[in-house]
Structure formats: structure tokens, C-alpha cells
Amino acid sequence: MIPSEMSVETSVYAVLTGDITASSRLPPKEREKLPEMLRRTAGAARDHFAPAVCHPIDIFRGDSWQLLVERPALALRIAVFMRAALRSTYDSADIDTRVAIGFGTVDFVPDHDISGGDGEAFRLSGGAIDAMERDVRMAIAAGRALPRSTTVSLDAVARLVDLQITRWTRRQAFAVSRAVLGRTQQQIGDEWVDRPITQQSVAQHLTAAGWHAIEYAARVSETIFERVHDDPTL
């Protein structure tokens, strides 16, 4: 249960803070569509990952956003989905979203304004995106929620996933955006961008995208987080 405004909670949450890279290069009409595209993407995440994501995405400054995740182990997988969905929308690989994941407690969240919330997870996520190096688009930060060695390991996993994502084509991103939601290769082919393609073609796109390694990394990060969260002495 998300803490209401003015309450204090000791549970661990994940806050994803993102901003769209190279959004200024989009034509005005395309920039105008960004908020709605982000809402649709976050809505798909809410539907698939419920109840891990139960608050609507908060969008501010036109191209920045925050998402609150109640099952923090899923944060990396959800971040991959957000990036895959965005990358599949635009032809230019420059149009992407940076994502900083902060793990920690949440003090309060206003009912309709996630970015107005406060707590360790919010501060860590915001600080991580501000400190992100120029060539990095995904990072993890955690304070008391995780041991330092675990945070470093998870951040390393996120950065390796990031390296793979930056190499995607639009079609590879589309394939991954559906695979993250549990679609079969046949279903992905039936839903393809312009016309249906074969299951074998989908498999080729997923292989080129490094999907199997990314999915494995997401599962490993989930296992690490859940183990350490259940037993902080590990």
C-alpha cells in the first residue's frame, strides 16, 4: 500500500525518474505527442505489472517523467519496457529516455502528483539522473535499502543492459517491447509494426537485440534484490 501524504513508511519502493534524450530535435507536433505516448506506455506497464505499478505516470517539463514501483525487484524490467516502447516509436536512435532507479523508503505521495512525493527513493532517483554520465542512460542508486556491494552489482547489470539497448534498431526495440509483456514470438509477429511477419523473423530481431541476455539480467537482478531484501546479511 502506498503511503498517503504526511505518512511515513519503512517499506522499500523503487522510483524511476526519466527524461527524453534529444527531444528538442523532434518537430513541434511530435514533441506535443510525447506526454500522451508516455502515458500510454506507462498504462501498458500498469496493466501488465499490476499491482507493482498502481499510480499513473507523472510527466513534467514536457519530457521528464516519474513512475513509482511498489515491487522494486521489477524496476529494471519496467525500465527496459519504458525504453523499448519509446525506442520503437521513433526512427532515430537518438530519441530515447534516460532512466535512474532509486531504491528506498517513501515518506509520502500526493494522490495525483508522484513528483510531489518525498522520501529516500525519490531523492536517490533524482540525484542519480542528475549525476548520470553523458554516455550512460540507465543507473541504479540505493541507500539503506540494500548493502553497498549489492547496489554496485545491480548498477553494473543495469549499465550492461543499457549498453545493449543503445544499439537497438527501431524494429528490435518493438520486438523487445512486446517480449517484456510476455507476448510469444508468434503474437509479436502478428502485431508487427506495418504488416505481420513470421515467428522466425521475430526470433532474429530478438536475438539481434540481445533479448535473451537482457531477460536473464532482469531475472538475476530480481533474484538478487529479493534475496537481499529478505535477508540483509547476505
C-alpha positions in Angstrom: 0.0 0.0 0.0 1.4 3.4 -1.0 1.8 5.7 2.0 -0.6 8.6 1.9 0.5 12.2 2.2 2.0 13.1 5.6 2.5 9.4 6.5 5.9 7.7 7.0 6.6 4.2 5.6 9.5 1.8 6.2 8.9 -0.5 3.1 11.2 -0.3 0.2 9.9 1.1 -3.1 11.5 2.0 -6.5 11.2 5.4 -8.1 12.0 5.6 -11.8 13.0 9.1 -13.0 13.4 9.6 -16.7 13.9 12.3 -19.3 13.7 12.1 -23.1 17.0 12.5 -24.9 17.2 14.7 -28.0 13.5 15.6 -27.6 14.4 19.1 -28.9 15.2 17.6 -32.3 11.6 16.4 -32.7 9.2 18.6 -34.8 6.8 20.6 -32.5 3.9 18.3 -33.4 5.9 15.2 -32.3 7.1 16.9 -29.1 3.4 17.7 -28.4 2.6 14.0 -28.6 5.4 12.9 -26.1 3.3 13.2 -22.9 0.5 11.1 -24.4 2.9 8.5 -25.7 4.5 8.2 -22.2 1.1 7.9 -20.6 0.2 5.0 -23.0 3.4 3.3 -22.3 3.1 3.6 -18.5 -0.5 2.5 -18.8 0.6 -0.7 -20.5 3.2 -1.2 -17.7 0.5 -0.7 -15.1 -1.8 -3.3 -16.8 0.9 -5.9 -17.2 2.9 -5.4 -14.0 -0.1 -4.7 -11.7 -0.2 -4.3 -8.7 3.6 -3.4 -8.9 2.7 -0.1 -10.7 -0.5 1.3 -9.4 0.0 5.1 -9.7 -0.2 6.9 -13.1 3.0 8.2 -14.5 3.8 11.8 -13.7 5.1 14.0 -16.5 6.7 17.3 -16.0 8.6 19.9 -18.1 7.2 18.2 -21.2 9.8 15.4 -21.5 10.6 14.3 -17.9 8.7 11.7 -16.0 8.5 9.6 -12.8 7.0 6.3 -12.0 6.6 4.7 -8.6 7.0 0.9 -8.4 5.7 -0.9 -5.3 7.5 -4.2 -6.1 11.0 -2.8 -6.5 12.5 -6.0 -7.8 10.7 -5.4 -11.1 12.1 -1.9 -11.5 14.8 -2.9 -14.1 12.4 -4.9 -16.2 9.9 -2.0 -16.2 12.7 0.4 -17.1 13.6 -1.8 -20.1 10.0 -1.8 -21.2 9.8 2.0 -21.0 12.9 2.4 -23.1 11.9 -0.3 -25.6 8.4 1.2 -26.1 9.9 4.7 -26.7 12.7 3.4 -29.0 10.1 1.6 -31.1 8.1 4.8 -31.7 10.8 6.8 -33.4 13.2 6.1 -36.3 16.1 8.0 -34.7 18.2 6.1 -32.1 18.9 9.4 -30.5 15.3 9.6 -29.2 15.5 7.5 -26.1 14.9 8.0 -22.4 17.4 8.0 -19.6 16.2 6.2 -16.5 17.5 6.4 -13.0 16.2 3.9 -10.5 16.2 4.8 -6.8 15.5 2.1 -4.2 14.5 3.3 -0.8 11.7 4.3 1.5 8.9 6.7 0.6 7.6 9.3 3.1 4.5 10.4 1.2 3.0 10.6 -2.2 0.3 13.1 -3.1 -2.7 11.4 -4.7 -2.3 12.8 -8.2 1.3 14.1 -8.3 4.0 11.5 -7.9 6.8 14.0 -8.5 5.5 15.9 -5.4 6.3 12.9 -3.3 9.3 12.7 -1.0 11.5 10.1 0.7 14.8 8.3 0.2 13.7 6.6 -3.1 12.7 9.9 -4.7 15.9 11.7 -3.6 18.2 8.8 -4.8 16.4 8.6 -8.1 16.6 12.3 -8.8 20.2 12.5 -7.6 21.2 9.6 -9.9 19.7 11.1 -13.0 21.4 14.5 -12.3 24.8 12.7 -11.8 24.4 10.4 -14.8 27.4 10.5 -17.2 26.8 11.8 -20.7 27.1 8.3 -22.4 25.0 6.5 -19.8 21.2 6.2 -20.0 20.4 3.8 -17.1 21.7 3.8 -13.5 20.7 2.4 -10.1 21.1 4.0 -6.7 20.1 2.7 -3.2 20.8 3.9 0.3 19.9 1.9 3.3 17.6 -0.3 1.3 20.5 -2.5 0.0 24.1 -3.3 1.0 26.6 -1.2 -0.9 28.0 -4.3 -2.7 24.5 -5.3 -3.9 23.8 -1.8 -5.2 27.1 -1.7 -7.1 26.3 -5.2 -8.7 22.8 -4.1 -9.7 24.1 -0.9 -11.2 26.7 -2.8 -13.2 23.9 -5.1 -14.5 21.8 -2.0 -15.5 24.7 -0.4 -17.3 25.4 -3.6 -19.3 21.7 -3.7 -20.2 21.9 -0.1 -21.2 24.8 -0.7 -23.5 22.8 -3.3 -25.4 19.7 -1.1 -25.6 21.6 1.8 -27.1 22.4 -0.5 -30.1 18.8 -1.4 -30.9 17.1 -0.6 -34.2 13.5 0.5 -34.1 12.3 -2.9 -35.0 14.4 -4.7 -32.4 13.0 -2.3 -29.8 9.5 -3.1 -31.0 10.2 -6.9 -30.6 11.6 -6.4 -27.1 8.7 -4.1 -26.0 6.3 -6.9 -26.7 8.5 -9.7 -25.3 8.8 -7.9 -22.0 5.0 -8.1 -21.8 5.1 -11.8 -22.2 4.0 -12.0 -25.9 5.0 -15.1 -27.8 7.1 -14.7 -30.9 4.1 -15.6 -33.0 2.0 -13.0 -31.3 4.7 -10.4 -31.8 4.8 -11.2 -35.5 1.1 -10.9 -35.8 1.3 -7.4 -34.1 4.2 -6.2 -36.2 4.9 -2.6 -37.0 3.5 -2.4 -40.5 2.5 -5.9 -41.5 2.7 -9.4 -39.9 6.0 -11.2 -40.1 7.0 -14.8 -39.4 7.9 -16.2 -36.0 11.4 -16.9 -37.4 11.8 -13.2 -38.3 10.8 -12.1 -34.8 13.3 -14.5 -33.3 16.0 -13.0 -35.5 15.1 -9.5 -34.3 15.1 -10.6 -30.6 18.4 -12.3 -31.0 20.0 -9.2 -32.6 18.5 -7.1 -29.8 20.2 -9.3 -27.1 16.8 -10.0 -25.6 17.8 -13.3 -24.0 20.7 -11.7 -22.2 18.6 -8.8 -21.1 15.8 -11.0 -19.9 18.4 -13.1 -18.0 19.8 -9.9 -16.4 16.4 -8.8 -15.3 15.7 -12.2 -13.7 19.1 -12.2 -11.9 18.5 -8.6 -10.6 15.1 -9.6 -9.3 16.6 -12.7 -7.5 19.4 -10.6 -6.0 17.1 -7.9 -4.8 14.5 -10.3 -3.3 17.2 -12.4 -1.6 19.0 -9.4 -0.1 15.7 -7.7 0.9 14.5 -10.8 2.7 17.9 -11.3 4.4 20.0 -8.0 4.6 23.0 -10.0 6.0 23.6 -11.6 2.6 
